[in-house]
Amino acid sequence: MANEDPALIERAKRARRIVRNPGQYKVCLGCDSIVASKVSICPNCHSYRFEFDESFVVRQAQILSRRQQHSVVAEDLL
C-alpha cells in the first residue's frame, strides 16, 4: 500500500461518492467525464450531451477510478 499512487486513491474516493449518489451526476458524452447533474455544459470539453442513466454513471465511475486521468480538465489550463 505504501507505493499506491495518491492520484488513484483520490479518484477512488470520488468514485465512491458518485456510486453512493449516482442521481446527482451525469456522464458527458463528449469526453466521458462525470459531472454534477446541475451543469448544462461540460466544464472540460464544453459538450452539452449527457447520459443520465444511474447505472451508466456508476459503471463510468468504476472505470475511471481504476485508471490514471487522461483528459485535460479546466484546472490544467490555469
N, C-alpha and C positions, 0 to 999 in steps of 0.2 A: 504494500500500500504506500510505502514511502516514496516510490517513484511514479505515482499516478500524476497525470497532467492536471494542474489546477483548473485549466480551462474546461476540460471534460467533466470534472467534478461539478463545476458551476453550471454547465449545460444540463447535467443530470438533475440538479436541484430545480432548475427552471422547468424541465420536462415533468418532474413530479407535480409541480404546482399546476401545470397545464392539464395533466392527466386527471387530477382531482377535480378540476372545474373546466372541462372542455367547452362548455357553453359560453364561456367568457372569451373565447378565442376563435380565430378562423385561419385558414391556410391561404396564403397568396398563391394564385395560380400563375403568376409571372415568375416568381423566384423561389417558391416553396417555403418561404419564411412563415412563421407563426406570429400573428399579430393580434392585438386586442380586437374584440368584436366591434367596438365602437368606432374604429377608424374607417374612413371611406376610401383612402388612398394609401397603398403600402409605403411606409417611410423608407424602405430600402430600394425598391425598383419603380415606384410610382404607378404600379398597376392598380386597376380598380376591379379586378375579377378575383373572387374568393370562393373557397369551398367552406361551407358552414357545418357540414355533417360532423357530429361529435366523434363518431368512430374514425373518420378520416383525420381529424385533428389529433386524436390520441395516437393513431398509427404514425403520423408525421412526427410527433413529439418523441416517440420511442426511437424512430430512425435518427433524428437529429441529435438525440442525447448520446448516441454511440459513436459519433464521428466528429472530427475537428470541423470548425467553421470554415466554409469555403467561400461564402459570399461576402461582398463588401457591404458594410452597413453604414448608416449615416454618421456614426461616431468616427469611423475610419477616415472620413472626408474633412474632419475639422482641423 
